Amino acid sequence: MKFDSETSFLTAFDNEESRHGGPVAGIAARARHLALIGCFRPRQCGIATFTADIYDHLTTARPDMAIDVYAMAARPGDASDSAAARGIDERDADGYRAAAEAINVSGADAVWLQHEFGIFGGPAGDMVLGLVDRVAAPLIVTFHTILAEPSADQRRVMEHLVAKAAKLVVMSAFGRETLIRIYGAKAERIELIEHGTPDRAFEACSPLRERLGLAGRPVVSTFGLLGPGKGLEAAIRALPAIAAQYPDILYRIVGATHPNLVAAEGEAYRQSLADLAGELGVADNIAWENRFLDLPELLEQIELCDIYLAPYPNLAQITSGTLAYAVALGRAVVSTPFVHARELLADDVGILLGGADSDAIAEAVLLLLAHPGERRALQERAYARGRSTAWPVIAARFASLIENVAAVPARREPRRMFPSFAAIRALSDDVGILQHGTGLIPDRNHGYCIDDNARALMLVNASASLGEEEYGLLFARYAAFLHHGWNPDRGRFRNFMAYDRRWLEDEGSEDSNGRTLWALGHGAAHARTPELRAWCAGLFSRTARLAADLKSPRAIAFALLGADELLAREPGHAAAGAIVERGGAFLHALWRSARRSGWEWFEPALAYDNARLAEALLRAGRRLDSVPMEEAGIGALDWLCDIQTSSEGHFRPMGCEGFGAEGELFPFDQQPLEAWATVDAAAAAYRLTGKLRWHDRAERAYGWFLGANDRGAVIASSATGRCCDGLTRHGVNSNVGAESALAFHLAHRAMADTFWTRGIAKDTSASDVDLQSEPHAAAHSS
């Protein structure tokens, strides 16, 4: 598995972790599973031919590779080859989303998109982004058109694809340069792989010429779907000069009129070309082959010509399949200097014209007809050039690309070594814990927030192994931040503080206020001494009135979780009891009103800290002795865990790219907070029900930190205590912030306290580090 260099520092602490007893699974070679998206046979277009070629030649090169074709259809019900796993109506937005879901369910290791603006619906084909954003496997995009001067919509679509793809495939150096210069693509993500071509023996004179009665006639041919922009007018205007010296010259125009053009105006364009030939007196020198040829017949038709003519006036065209075929079959090529031609015909492989000029076309054709020896030498050079683009060569390169990109989730069992507290110390100073890191280094530019200091206080109170001196120091530091955050004038906690200790607001968000109450309730239950527990309970009591005004479901859930912790120590605490009663009723009503068939959730869309809603409701049900609340919380959590489990069985949390998308789960960017929330909620469900499935779900969510995820990437290290800030479609976000590190530590504490210390585990092998080896922190400050 290859990722950007931003992830490389993880290797060091992953290796360090293996020395501490955590098994690091090797990535075993295995058969690959590819989702291939593009037009497909029997559709008649260049993309369909290319996609079919990929399918056929990859299947030959890698018979162990499963390839699911998702075929673009111009109209509902269009016929498709039996090899296609699914059709996608190009104008149906729901069809793209359904295809993404099918790809995710299939367990594809990689997704390969053939991109051309015209084959997808929406402005500049932007409907395809609905699929791209939802697939979990790494994305490869082959660009068949790369515009140096895109419209606003074309630029938007291209930049989106460039940002999402693990690899971008281009067929020309010009395409590579344009992606970098115009669209900001990273050079290391671009692969230049030329258009594949047939691997056939050289035919100096095709037997088809004899069958068609053309044995003695010089033949020039142009191939492809007819339409304005092919330069056929210039080619026809060149014929009188050629026919003056070679009266039997035959110009074969091979290809059906483009279906879109036929739909708009019938065969009016083709007729206009025939009329032009009649006016110039060369109608008898033109043969029309008005049909779409399948590949074997197309190759035969190319082989029968003496000269392949590509008169295209669009010099920005980066790909021409028929040009690539003509070179590979050893034809003498005359072409305008469009991008693909300039690169493919370099080093005298063909004749490049100065432009789409009729006189220049005539001069080049006459030169080759007059000098058969030169024409034969040109053919030999072309055929030799074509060996580097033969499909077996290109298919091998594509197979290697897929192998390097393909997702291989590492089957790493969660390791029990207690995370080092060093990362928490490094992020903390005498004010509190800093919010963010730049790489491994704390970032002072973004200061502090009460959210993270609340979590840090919870971690300190959950860490029984901290030495008394350090425990007291850290408790006082984080608790003081919470105390200082209270604004009695507003009746709210502030959240954000600059590094120079200035509060940046008079009151924080509802969620930060609810989270602070949670930390205080947790401290009232778990602080080490009666005095510290009393302090937490006291500040909770003084500030609890804010909970009555909370409207955010998550804020209400956070406050409820803190109140439930406090009630475990002080069952008669009136303010805490009121918060649980109100919060439980609110969440239960929310769940009943929002759930629908197939969507057993509190809201029409997922966001962050999702499992906390279910955890709060099931804990409220237990505290209030309400079976309906308990069952609702368990049902909601069951549903959430199910949809956040990949077809391969690893944890796939809702990514922040999709926050607020109704009825959907976007896989990226995945956040450590979601894994911790799921571990905690599953632990609560296990304590409530005793069902072992909750242990399995907690293990799965915790395993996400250690490599059991969509990229097989190690996100957290027990040896260092660090945790990266998330999993993107390109690998890990290498920044190490407080939220992420605290989520990892707190998830580990929940696993240890609920399962491992009770002997509940799937693997009790000697390779697991014993729980008693948790290091006692020395009494020192950060």
Phi, psi and omega in degrees: 000132182242136176229176179294163181297343180299341183263358192295331183295339180294330183303319182298312183280342173291318177295322178298319181296324180295330178289342178266012171107355180278127181290124177258112185286135172284157180266104182285144176295139180207165179295144181263159179229116186246135169259117185249121186243129177170179171295154185212160179301145011269014179301142186257087175199165183297323180294321179298317179297316181296314180298318178296320177298316178303311182301311185295314186281328174292321178299322177289315183289324182229078181297343178279352183272125174276128182237116175261120179266128174252104192267126176288135180241132180289332180220150177303136177085004176303142179295151178216153178299151181295342179287343182288128178284330185199147173259151177235116175291119188298342182255008184252104183301322180295330180296324177294317180294320179295323178295319178299317178298317179297321179295316179296318179294327183292341183077027180303139178278335181206154178238129184238115183255128171269117187251128171212130187308320190284353185261002178238151180282169178088170178303122182055028178072030188286353177298333181295339179296333176297332174277312184304318184290340189256350180278142183268329181289155178302143186254132170249133177237124170263122179267117178269345173223130177228106186271132177281339179231073184284157169287173181300316180292320179297319178296317180301314181293315181297315181295325177295314179295319178300320181290327187272335189281142173284324177220142177245124181256128175237160182251004180212154176297325178299318178299319178299312181297322181291320177301320181287313187284318186267324189248003174070024180290147175280132185303323184289348178265001184256132175243127176265109178231117187292163178299128179291151183223161181295149178254086185237154175293150181290131176246107179293323179219114185290137175299339180296332179299318181295318182294328181268002179073031184246016189305321185259358185266138170289135185236127172246139183224147169233140186235154172125168179298132183281142175177162176304141182105355178273346180078017183293330177300316180295321180295318181294323179291340177281342187297319181304319180293322179290315182295336179298327179261331181230082186301335182269011179304138178236123177257112182262118178257106191251117176146147178286157172293142182305132183305323179295324179290320177298318180297327184276322188216014182067221182257028182299322182293314179300320179296325179295325177291319178297321178297320178298316179298321178296317179298325182273355178078023182239022181301324182284350178267005181240134173243128182258128175245086190272070176198160177273125183264138172287168191300312181302318180288325177301316181295320176299319181294321178294319184294334184281347183275151172279322184226129174265125184249125177240090187269026189299127180279341180280097186285354178269359182297124186262348182216136170219111180296318182292327175297315179300319179297315183299318178296314183296331179272001175077038176268154173281122189249133170241126187214149167293159187275052175286166192307308183299319181295318180301321182278318184287327185262009177299160179063039174061034175283336178203182179257121177262125178279167176285336181179189182275068186248128183299318180297318180294322178299312181300317182298316182293318180295317180297322178300314182289327178289328183281340185232082182302326179297316178294322179298319180294319178298321178296320178297317181295319178295321179296314181298319178297320178297325182291342179296331181283346179250006180301142186306321177302323178291312182293319179298322178296321178293320178295320179298320178295319178299313180298319180300318182288330184269330191305139177289131175228084179304125180287132179273075183258123175287144177304133181264145189264359179299129181293132180299139177298141178281359185301323181295322179292319178298319183296330181274353186254150171224197185284354176269315183169207179257132180287148184292310196236165172230152170254102193065233181271354189261130177305139183256104182286342183297335183255003171061220190233165170216153182290332176307308184289325178291329174295315178297320180297321177297320177298318180296315180302316181287342178268352187260090184293341185274351179298136175299153186300319182294313180291323178302311182298320181295311183291321177302311182298321183295309184287323179294321179296325178297316179296318181297317181290336181287341182290127177249098185295334180294327180262345185067031182217158171275141168283164180241299190266133177232134177288166181297334179274016174074018174272129172291137184263004180198160178274335175208147181271182179294163175302318182298318180293327177290316177297320180294325178293318175299322178300312181296322180292318177296321177297316179295324178297335179267330192238355177301155192284332185239155177303324182295316181289323176297320180294322178299312179299315181296324180294313180291325175301313183296321181291333187250355188298337182299337180297334183297333182293338183260359183290140178240337179292126179305322181289319177300317178296319179295317179300312180299320179297317180299319177294318179296321179296321176299315181296320180294334176296331178267321182232084185303336183266011184291112189295314183297318179294319179299320180295322180295319179294317181297311181295314182296317179298315180296318180298310184293323179294316178295322179297315180297316182294326184277331187265333185293150177208176182302124180082358181220085186269065188222169185283338186224160179289348180219151174274157177219235182251162177050039189299316185296343181295330179296313179293319180299315181297319182292317181291327176288325175296319179299318178293317182294323184265003181057044181248105180298318179302320178294316179302312183295323178295316179297317179295317180297317179296318180292321175305311181297315181299315180296323180296313184284344177260024173244126181287168179295338177274353175099003179264166182287129177229089184285161174302130179270154185291344175298335186253009180306126177090358178280111188295132173068020185222162175234117175265132188284342184227157352277136183273138187245142178303329180304324182291322179294315178298314181301319181290320175301311181299315182294318179294323177297318178296319179295323177294317180296329181282319189252336186073008183280129184291342178298333179287329173296316180299320181289324176295317178300318181297315180293320179292324179299337177305322181297329192252019171118348179275075185211183187294343179242005182059030188258135175283121185257332184225155181233122174292325183297324181255341184078005181275155173218130179288164191277010175149173178245118178260174179293345179258004182126202183277149168278113193285353176291145180240103180252173184294315183304316183291312181299317180294322178299317179298311181298314183291327175295319178298318179298320180295319178296315182295312186290324186271326188241303193292319180290347177263005179078016179266110182200152177276335185222113179247032182292160182296342181289342177286138176288134181295141181301330183289353180275009177304125184290131172283124183291137176291155182279086177212162182259170179288000000 
